[in-house]
């Protein structure tokens, strides 16, 4: 019996040990699950939540940070954009972003980009401003309005006070000789675009107080008026002061950090060479605004751009005509269609005896020898070239108007002549074709005649003979094309608004919006262009829609820089700008 009892005790102990082992295993398994849930599942959720909050912080307002109001429209709040590619290369004249932008990771999506909200406004078909909103920086008055208060200091030779009246249009022109319309005509200074454009922007129908929905950001800095004050007799520190101050102000704004300024644009009513000083030598011309790293990211609209740089864009010189309503334009166009034009061609200008490359002397000689050419010789002192009425009357009576280079590539006269329905004759592609690609057809044969300068220098072409060979019907078609372009080439009165027509301001703003929109889409989709050559910027501007590669071009000889280094094109252009200032005393169109 005792042996059996001992065996039963041993069996019970064995069963009890088995149960203890089982309970211990279950307990260990339970703690393993608990620890796994805590360190893996919950930690993962927290990381996702942190990532989500970090991403949302790129688009949402941090109310804990106090900022000084920087806009007339709203008080901005900081926007964090750590995920946006930080690239300091210049904006392209095509849609692709800079080489530093790479293909996005699979884990990134559109919400990572702070400008997505602005892009999505275009999807709202019920919003007429969707995809067209403009945010305007509220700059300190020293950058704009204070200059107008000191208008007597804006030019060495011209009292600009009268030209800054009427929202920048200048004094009204009396229609004594019946050359103009009864209304809408002003003695507008050719360098007044800063003020005209700025006042037109105040009337833009899609201004926004919310920069997060803006298609572009406007910087109302009167860059042209600023440099005009200091080009003669001032050291480089004075010439650069406002530009450096502006950039310092801009880069501290939260709006700047969205795209490092690549969605910003400003307007300067002077030629680009006034803002491209090549060195810090006191003798060098202009300021260095367009060479500042931050300014290279912005788009600057100028009346003459550089063929070799990507951060400036040509817009028309202002003419004398500033319509207040559509009917003013239609009536003027109809009048230009019906005019009798007794002169085959005409030229208004002065020779440039100090410039051996100028063909103006040959043009004047050919015009004097021709019975079908009208000439207005411009020089110092009293001249009909100083009279808007005389100039417009001549253009209105001519089929073709000769438009050689001025001291630089371009001249206001080209726009005055087209306003009169006169077909322009250009001698260098930089005078219009590579400049105003937003406003003029890329097929230049539709509205103009091109005669290479060398053909005039070598006396290979007689202008009268060349123009006489164009069939009468072709002349009519070309003239109609020129007249149809008039709305796009004039700046409407800033105190009113056209209803259906798009003026030079509208065309320019839409072009900037398209440029910024395309750049944003390219960044999101990871598109890049490693083959972009900034020195060929003029070629990219001529590409058809959807094309991005450039090659040899028939105009290469006009823009190629000397290989022997004997002359730098940019330096010679700066000299041209300097000569242009010397000839402003002529008040030549």
Secondary structure, 3 states (H helix, E strand, C coil): CHHHHHHHHHHHHHHHHHHHHHHHHHHHHHHHHHHHHHHHHHHHHHHHHHHHHHHHHCCCCCCCCCCCCCCCCCCCCCCCCCCCCCCCCCCCCCCCECCCCCCCCCCCCHHHCCCHHHHHHHHCCCCCCCCCCEEECCCCHHHCHHHHHCHHHCCCCCCCCHHHCHHHCCCECCCCCCCCCCCCEECCCCCCHHHHHHHHHHCCCCECCCHHHCCEEECCCCHHHHHHCCCCCCCHHHHHHHHHHHHHHHHCCHHHHCCCCCCEEEEEEEEHHHHCCCCCCCCCCCCCHHHCHHHHHCEEEEEECCCCCCCEEECCCCCCECCCCHHHHHHHHHHHHHCCCCEEEEEEECCCCCCCCCCHHHHHHHHHHCCCEEEEECCCCCCHHHCHHHHHHHHHCEEEEEECCCCCCCCCHHHHHHHCCCEEEECCHHHCCCCCCCCCCCCHHHCEEECCHHHHHCCCCCHHHHHHCCCHHHHHHHHHHHHHHHHHHCCCCCCCCCCCCCCHHHHHHHHHHHHHHHHHHHHHHCCECCCCCHHHHHHHCCCCCCCCCCCCCCCHHHHCCCCCCCCCHHHHHHHHHHHHHHHHHHCCC
